[in-house]
Amino acid sequence: MNTRPVNVLVVLLAVVVTAVGIVYSKHKGRGLFVELQMLGNERDRMDVEWGQLQLEQSTLTTQGKVESAARDQLGMVTLSAGNMVIVKP
């Protein structure tokens, strides 16, 4: 019985399986790299949005804005010394 054709067939099968594995691995790696790039772009977009929100918050919470909103929307006024009442516990 000659084992050479069987050995060649086994080696050929191993080469084909290895080649298919390499192709699948490369394909999967490229897919993951594309996903990584998309997530990086999303992160960058969110960083820009976060910076804009922080800037908006800082402008909305300045002393002048809070004071004018209290005066205009809530009808609050600045107290004078004669209008102040101190309550002791």
PAZAPA-4460 file (N, C-alpha, C; in steps of 0.05 Angstrom, whole numbers, plus 32768, in hexadecimal, padded with zeros to 4 digits):
% residues 89
    n_x    n_y    n_z   ca_x   ca_y   ca_z    c_x    c_y    c_z   seq   type   mol
   8011   7FE9   8000   8000   8000   8000   8012   8019   8000     1      M     A
   800B   802B   7FEE   801B   8043   7FEB   800E   805A   7FFB     2      N     A
   801C   8066   800E   8011   807B   801F   8017   8097   8014     3      T     A
   8026   8098   7FFE   802E   80B2   7FF3   8015   80C2   7FE9     4      R     A
   8003   80B7   7FDA   7FEB   80C7   7FD1   7FDA   80D0   7FE9     5      P     A
   7FD9   80C0   7FFE   7FC9   80C7   8015   7FD7   80DF   8023     6      V     A
   7FF1   80DD   8026   8000   80F3   8033   7FFD   810D   8023     7      N     A
   7FFF   810B   8008   7FFC   8123   7FF8   7FE0   812F   7FFB     8      V     A
   7FCC   811E   7FFC   7FB0   8127   7FFF   7FAC   8134   801A     9      L     A
   7FB8   8129   802F   7FB6   8135   804A   7FC4   8150   804B    10      V     A
   7FDC   8152   803F   7FEA   816B   803F   7FDB   8180   802E    11      V     A
   7FD0   8178   8017   7FC0   818A   8006   7FA8   8194   8015    12      L     A
   7F9A   8182   8023   7F83   818A   8033   7F8B   819D   8049    13      L     A
   7FA1   8199   8056   7FAB   81AA   806B   7FB1   81C6   8060    14      A     A
   7FBD   81C7   8049   7FC4   81E0   803C   7FAA   81F0   8035    15      V     A
   7F96   81E2   802A   7F7D   81EF   8022   7F6F   81FA   803B    16      V     A
   7F6E   81EA   8051   7F61   81F2   8069   7F70   820A   8075    17      V     A
   7F8A   820A   8075   7F9A   8220   807F   7F95   8239   806E    18      T     A
   7F94   8236   8054   7F8F   824D   8042   7F74   8259   8048    19      A     A
   7F60   8249   804B   7F45   8253   8050   7F44   8261   806C    20      V     A
   7F52   8256   807F   7F54   8262   8099   7F62   827E   8098    21      G     A
   7F77   8280   8088   7F85   8299   8085   7F73   82AE   8078    22      I     A
   7F64   82A6   8063   7F52   82B8   8055   7F3C   82C2   8068    23      V     A
   7F31   82AF   8077   7F1C   82B6   808A   7F27   82C9   80A0    24      Y     A
   7F3F   82C3   80AA   7F4B   82D4   80BE   7F50   82F0   80B4    25      S     A
   7F5B   82F3   809B   7F5F   830D   808F   7F45   831C   808C    26      K     A
   7F31   830E   8082   7F17   831B   807E   7F0B   8325   8098    27      H     A
   7F0C   8315   80AD   7F02   831C   80C7   7F12   8334   80D2    28      K     A
   7F2C   8334   80CF   7F3D   8349   80D9   7F37   8364   80CB    29      G     A
   7F32   8363   80B1   7F2C   837B   80A2   7F10   8386   80AB    30      R     A
   7EFD   8374   80AF   7EE3   837C   80B9   7EE5   838A   80D4    31      G     A
   7EF5   837E   80E6   7EF9   838A   8100   7F07   83A5   80FE    32      L     A
   7F1A   83A8   80EB   7F28   83C1   80E8   7F15   83D7   80DE    33      F     A
   7F03   83CF   80CB   7EEF   83E3   80C2   7EDD   83EB   80D9    34      V     A
   7ED5   83D8   80E9   7EC4   83DF   8100   7ED3   83F1   8114    35      E     A
   7EED   83EC   8118   7EFD   83FD   8129   7EFF   8419   811F    36      L     A
   7F02   841C   8104   7F03   8437   80F8   7EE9   8445   80FC    37      Q     A
   7ED2   8437   80F8   7EB8   8443   80FC   7EB4   844C   8119    38      M     A
   7EBC   843C   812B   7EB9   8443   8148   7ECB   845A   814F    39      L     A
   7EE3   845C   8143   7EF4   8472   8148   7EE8   848C   813D    40      G     A
   7EDC   848B   8126   7ECF   84A2   811B   7EB7   84AB   812D    41      N     A
   7EA8   8497   8136   7E92   849D   8148   7E9C   84AA   8162    42      E     A
   7EB2   84A0   816D   7EBE   84AB   8185   7EC6   84C8   8180    43      R     A
   7ED3   84CD   8169   7EDB   84E8   8163   7EC3   84FB   8161    44      D     A
   7EAE   84F2   8154   7E96   8502   8151   7E8A   8508   816D    45      R     A
   7E89   84F4   817E   7E7F   84F8   8199   7E90   850B   81A9    46      M     A
   7EAB   850A   81A5   7EBD   851C   81B3   7EB7   8539   81AB    47      D     A
   7EB3   853D   8191   7EAD   8558   8187   7E92   8562   8193    48      V     A
   7E7E   8550   8193   7E64   8557   819F   7E66   855D   81BC    49      E     A
   7E76   854D   81CB   7E7A   8552   81E8   7E87   856D   81ED    50      W     A
   7E9B   8574   81DC   7EA7   858E   81DF   7E94   85A5   81DA    51      G     A
   7E82   85A1   81C6   7E6E   85B6   81C0   7E5A   85B8   81D7    52      Q     A
   7E53   85A2   81E3   7E40   85A2   81F9   7E4C   85B0   8212    53      L     A
   7E66   85AA   8216   7E73   85B7   822D   7E75   85D5   8229    54      Q     A
   7E7B   85DD   8210   7E7C   85FA   820A   7E61   8607   820E    55      L     A
   7E4C   85F9   8204   7E31   8604   8207   7E29   8606   8225    56      E     A
   7E30   85F1   8234   7E2A   85F2   8251   7E39   8609   825F    57      Q     A
   7E52   860D   8257   7E61   8623   8265   7E55   863E   825E    58      S     A
   7E4B   8641   8245   7E3F   865B   823E   7E24   865F   824B    59      T     A
   7E15   8649   824F   7DFA   864B   825B   7DFB   864F   8279    60      L     A
   7E11   8648   8285   7E12   8649   82A3   7E23   8660   82AD    61      T     A
   7E29   8673   829C   7E38   868B   82A5   7E25   869B   82B8    62      T     A
   7E32   86AA   82C9   7E22   86B9   82DD   7E0E   86CB   82D1    63      Q     A
   7E15   86D9   82BB   7E02   86EB   82AE   7DEA   86DD   82A3    64      G     A
   7DEE   86C6   8296   7DD8   86B7   828B   7DC5   86AD   82A0    65      K     A
   7DD0   86A2   82B6   7DBF   8698   82CC   7DAF   86AF   82D8    66      V     A
   7DBD   86C6   82DC   7DAF   86DD   82E8   7D99   86E8   82D6    67      E     A
   7D9F   86EA   82BC   7D8A   86F4   82AA   7D73   86E0   82A7    68      S     A
   7D78   86C6   82A8   7D63   86B2   82A6   7D52   86B4   82C0    69      A     A
   7D5E   86B8   82D7   7D50   86BA   82F0   7D3E   86D3   82F0    70      A     A
   7D49   86E8   82E5   7D39   8701   82E4   7D22   86FF   82D0    71      R     A
   7D28   86F6   82B8   7D14   86F6   82A2   7D00   86E0   82A5    72      D     A
   7D09   86C7   82AA   7CF6   86B0   82A9   7CE9   86AC   82C4    73      Q     A
   7CF7   86B2   82DA   7CEB   86AC   82F4   7CE2   86C5   8303    74      L     A
   7CE8   86DD   82F8   7CE0   86F5   8305   7CEE   86FC   831F    75      G     A
   7D06   86F1   8322   7D16   86F6   833A   7D23   8711   8339    76      M     A
   7D28   871D   8350   7D36   8737   8351   7D4D   8735   8365    77      V     A
   7D60   8747   8363   7D76   8748   8376   7D6C   8755   838F    78      T     A
   7D72   8749   83A5   7D69   8755   83BF   7D7B   876C   83C7    79      L     A
   7D6E   8780   83D2   7D7D   8795   83DF   7D7F   878F   83FD    80      S     A
   7D8F   879E   840A   7D93   8799   8427   7D79   879D   8437    81      A     A
   7D68   87AF   842E   7D4F   87B5   843C   7D3B   879F   8438    82      G     A
   7D3C   878F   8423   7D29   877A   841D   7D31   875F   8429    83      N     A
   7D49   875D   8434   7D53   8744   843E   7D48   873E   845A    84      M     A
   7D40   8725   845E   7D37   871C   8478   7D49   8705   8480    85      V     A
   7D56   8706   8497   7D67   86F1   84A1   7D57   86E1   84B5    86      I     A
   7D55   86C7   84B1   7D46   86B5   84C2   7D5A   86A6   84D3    87      V     A
   7D57   86A7   84ED   7D69   8698   84FF   7D5C   867F   8507    88      K     A
   7D6B   8669   8509   7D5F   8650   8511   7D56   864F   852E    89      P     A
***
